[in-house]
Amino acid sequence: MKKTATLFLVVLLVFVATGCGKDITINGQDNDLIAEYIAGVVLKYNGDGLQQQQQIVIEQNKGEKPTEGATSADKNNQQGTQAPGQSNQVPSQGGATTATGVVMTDLANGLGLNGTTVTYKGYEKGSRYPEDGLFSVPANTDYVIFGFEFDVKNNSGSDIVANTDSKPIMFKLVIDGKTIVQSSSILVNDMTSLKNYNIKSGQTYETAVVFQVPKGSANSTDGMDLQVFSNGELLGSVPGVKK
């Protein structure tokens, strides 16, 4: 059954890309993107079935239990799970290192991307992310999806194979008094879910992390803060997000 689900996804993606009832032309770049996406999905799930991608974890900032929870299929929720008796309050930034170079270097190293420079580029928000392209992640009902984009540049003299899906890094978005844990996604370039992706020496690769934000909070971006955690410990805030 699990293998059938994966096969169905592959067939569906090919169907979407080729259309129904008419011939279309796909250039080499589109063909490579389709092949990369399908290969990425198969590699990420490896016949184990599709995860519930749009799980949302919203933590209260006063120690209450999350108002909306995710299943154990959500890797990021597993990383953020706390022992009984502990609160869901986000650790204070007091004592946390927030210098640009240190946080981003710690982020790169925590993802196993030693020898790279990770740079925050900006964010997009809307009904899906990305807005253009062959594949995108839709927003849940009554939510707006935020996609935060990063460049990963390989500064080393050799290729780097990125495998970040098993690393202890996770992101949380603080917006409108809510703390939202990043959503898993089937984006091939999801920063915390890269699988066997080869970044050539000197190459810059764009990655992203996505969040499902309630519509009522989506416009409250003043003071918005994107936090980086490793093994549940706050490393600091991504520079350039909070204004």
Order of alpha helices (4+ residues) and beta strands (2+ residues): alpha-alpha-beta-alpha-alpha-beta-beta-beta-beta-beta-beta-beta-beta-beta-beta-beta
